[in-house]
Amino acid sequence: MATNPANWAKDLTRYLSEVQGEYKKISWPAQNEALAGSIGVVVVVAVITTVLGLIDFGLSRIMQLILG
């Protein structure tokens, strides 16, 4: 199933052309939308991190009480 090395350049050119075509289809969000989305992600991650940290702390305290 080896490919002819002479076709590699042609295949690479076709692939890069297809990538460029797909890249042109991308609709990028406005800067304020991207910033709002980023801030939203940071807030959600901070909340989840805090909740999981509190759960971990609570469970570790319970284990300490049980074990000794």
Contacts in CASP RR format, 6 or more apart in sequence:
PFRMAT RR
TARGET T0000
AUTHOR 0000-0000-0000
METHOD contacts of the structure
MODEL  1
MATNPANWAKDLTRYLSEVQGEYKKISWPAQNEALAGSIGVVVVVAVITT
VLGLIDFGLSRIMQLILG
3 11 0 8 1.000
28 34 0 8 1.000
END
